[in-house]
């Protein structure tokens, strides 16, 4: 991430030792470590939250896709059922050669013609 060599780190540490002083340097290093740890934990939590939100969004999208496919399958089944019923009715009431066409039976509650 940062292109810092070991020799550059040594120079930074020596300058910090001279400017800050040997008495306060360990406490400052401890505080810097705590801040670094907090920052890492915060970044990791944000990454986890983003990953969780993306997983929920993906699951929701998949659920909608599945529901759409189920609805399409149900429509196709209904259409095929109607086509099958029509074929059965046509086969049952088809006019044989030379005979009068058969009339379909009256539905319940209707008067026959």
C-alpha positions in Angstrom: 0.0 0.0 0.0 2.6 2.5 1.1 5.9 2.1 -0.5 8.1 2.6 2.5 11.4 0.8 2.9 12.9 -0.3 6.2 15.6 2.3 6.1 12.9 5.0 5.8 11.1 3.7 8.8 14.4 3.8 10.8 14.9 7.5 9.8 11.3 8.3 10.9 11.8 6.5 14.2 15.0 8.4 14.9 13.4 11.8 14.1 10.4 10.9 16.3 12.8 9.9 19.1 14.6 13.2 18.9 11.5 15.5 18.5 9.2 13.7 21.0 11.8 12.5 23.4 12.5 9.1 24.9 10.1 9.6 27.8 6.9 10.2 25.8 7.7 8.0 22.8 6.5 4.7 24.3 3.2 6.2 25.3 2.7 7.8 21.9 3.5 4.6 20.2 1.0 2.8 22.4 -1.7 5.4 21.5 -0.9 5.1 17.8 -1.2 1.3 18.1 -4.6 1.7 19.8 -5.8 4.1 17.1 -4.5 1.8 14.3 -6.4 -1.2 15.9 -9.6 0.8 16.2 -9.3 1.9 12.6 -8.7 -1.7 11.4 -11.7 -2.9 13.4 -13.9 -0.1 12.0 -12.8 -0.9 8.5 -13.5 -4.6 9.0 -16.9 -3.9 10.4 -17.8 -1.7 7.4 -16.6 -4.4 5.0 -18.7 -7.0 6.8 -21.8 -4.7 6.7 -21.3 -4.1 3.0 -20.9 -7.9 2.4 -24.0 -8.6 4.4 -26.1 -6.0 2.6 -24.9 -7.3 -0.8 -25.8 -10.9 0.3 -29.3 -9.8 1.4 -29.7 -7.9 -1.9 -28.6 -10.9 -3.9 -31.0 -13.2 -2.0 -33.9 -10.8 -2.6 -33.1 -10.7 -6.3 -32.9 -14.5 -6.5 -36.2 -14.7 -4.7 -37.9 -12.4 -7.1 -36.4 -14.3 -10.1 -37.7 -17.6 -8.6 -41.2 -16.1 -8.0 -41.2 -14.9 -11.6 -40.3 -18.3 -13.0 -42.9 -20.0 -10.8 -45.6 -17.6 -12.1 -44.5 -18.2 -15.7 -44.6 -22.0 -15.1 -48.1 -21.7 -13.6 -49.3 -19.7 -16.6 -47.9 -22.3 -19.0 -49.5 -25.1 -17.1 -52.9 -23.4 -17.2 -52.5 -22.7 -20.9 -51.5 -26.4 -21.5 -54.5 -27.5 -19.4 -56.9 -25.5 -21.4 -55.5 -26.7 -24.7 -55.7 -30.3 -23.4 -59.3 -29.8 -22.3 -60.2 -28.3 -25.7 -58.6 -31.3 -27.5 -60.5 -33.8 -25.3 -63.8 -32.0 -25.9 -63.1 -31.9 -29.7 -62.3 -35.6 -29.7 -65.4 -36.4 -27.7 -67.8 -34.4 -29.8 -66.3 -34.8 -33.2 -68.8 -35.5 -35.9 -68.4 -39.0 -37.3 -68.8 -39.3 -41.1 -72.4 -39.2 -42.0 -73.8 -38.7 -38.5 -75.2 -35.6 -36.9 -72.8 -33.7 -34.6 -73.1 -34.6 -31.0 -74.2 -31.9 -28.6 -72.2 -31.4 -25.5 -74.1 -32.1 -22.3 -75.6 -29.2 -20.5 -73.8 -27.7 -17.6 -75.4 -28.1 -14.2 -78.2 -25.6 -13.8 -78.7 -25.1 -17.6 -81.6 -26.3 -19.6 -80.7 -28.5 -22.6 -81.3 -27.1 -26.1 
